[in-house]
Amino acid sequence: MLDFFLYAAMFWLGLKLLILSLNLLWFPVLQKRPTQGKRPTVSLLIPARNEAHNLPETLPGLLKQEVEEIVLLDDQSTDETAAVVEQFSRQDARVRLIAGQPKPEGWMGKTWACHQLAQAARGEVLIFTDADVRWQSEGVRALLALMEQGKAGLVSVYPRQITLSLPERVLLPLIDDVLLCYLPYPLVVTPFPSAAAANGQVMAFTRLAYQASGGHWAVRGEVLEDVRLAQKTKEARQRIAVALGGSLIAVRMYHSLGEIVEGLGKNLIEFHARSRLVLALSYGGHLLAYTLCWPLALIDPLWLWVGLMGLLERLLLNLKTGRAWWEVVLVPLAPLYSTPVYLRSGQRTYTWKGREYTR
């Protein structure tokens, strides 16, 4: 039986390394480049619920973008979010604050906020971005160039992860791992809706593509609204493109293990067909392939190759995403740190941004 698990782990990691190798060559990284045609008008749209701590750091980067308007929706915050936005609006007339309406039954909080933002937007291109995303001055221009180059109706960006604490360094690179080790980029640009990826932290639509997909109204009750929107965009026969943020777009999502557990735990089961059995098998597989492989190597030296394959995977991933190479030594810790994330994701109810949801 142990031999079966050994060869299964080697096959799994080998497949991940193959896909990652393809993405090292083909997966785009956002770069500074000029647009060739007429530049469309752009609306930057930011849903904000209790983001007073993030906006002073991120809004200055948004003000550097060449856009016609920057619209923030105060989603019934209980902190100083509105006051912070109003302060910036006095510095730049493009900044506009709108008050969010109460969330209707059946909607997720973010989809409702983004739906209201889309209704208020005036631009030909709608760029939805989270309040904790940090934009460098050429970010929007590079995004528009990629949209133009790929003739895409939707471009989504995975920001570079800023990680300062040990739990962040251990767990947050797994977001890039899921993207780069399971979905070969050539499939993203095919017309097949099932081969779609997107990240709600940065999603840029042409107005035509947004309307054709049904917008956030069409995914109002979805936890993974970003992926479902990408699928619906493809279903509407609009092209999509995905890129890594590189040096132009970054994010610090969480600041502690508790925040990571709360944030990743709400989504993880969605990547496992909403099945608690699949979730449990996933946890066991990761624990075996990345952590238990090392003590098992004392029994069978072939398990050492499993461990080395896991380290190689992380090294290549770090090279692609611009992370420190030495973080490969943290790989065996990832399944252990992820234990509370898996446990939270298996719960039937969860709280996010002060709202309670049922799976």
Secondary structure, DSSP 8 states (H G I E B T S, - for coil): -HHHHHHHHHHHHHHHHHHHHHHHHHS-B-------S----EEEEEEESS-TTTHHHHHHHHHTS--SEEEEEE-S-SSSHHHHHHHHHTT-TTEEEEE-----TT--HHHHHHHHHHHH--SSEEEEE-TTEEE-TTHHHHHHHHHHHHT-SEEEEE-EE---SHHHHHHTHHHHHHHHHH--HHHHTSS-TTS----TTEEEEEHHHHHHHTGGGGGTT-TTHHHHHHHHHHHTT--EEEEE-TTTEEE---SSHHHHHHHHHTTGGGGGTT-HHHHHHHHHHHHIIIIIHHHHTTT-THHHHHHHHHHHHHHHHHHHHT--GGGGGGGGGHHHHTHHHHHHHTSSEEEETTEEEE-
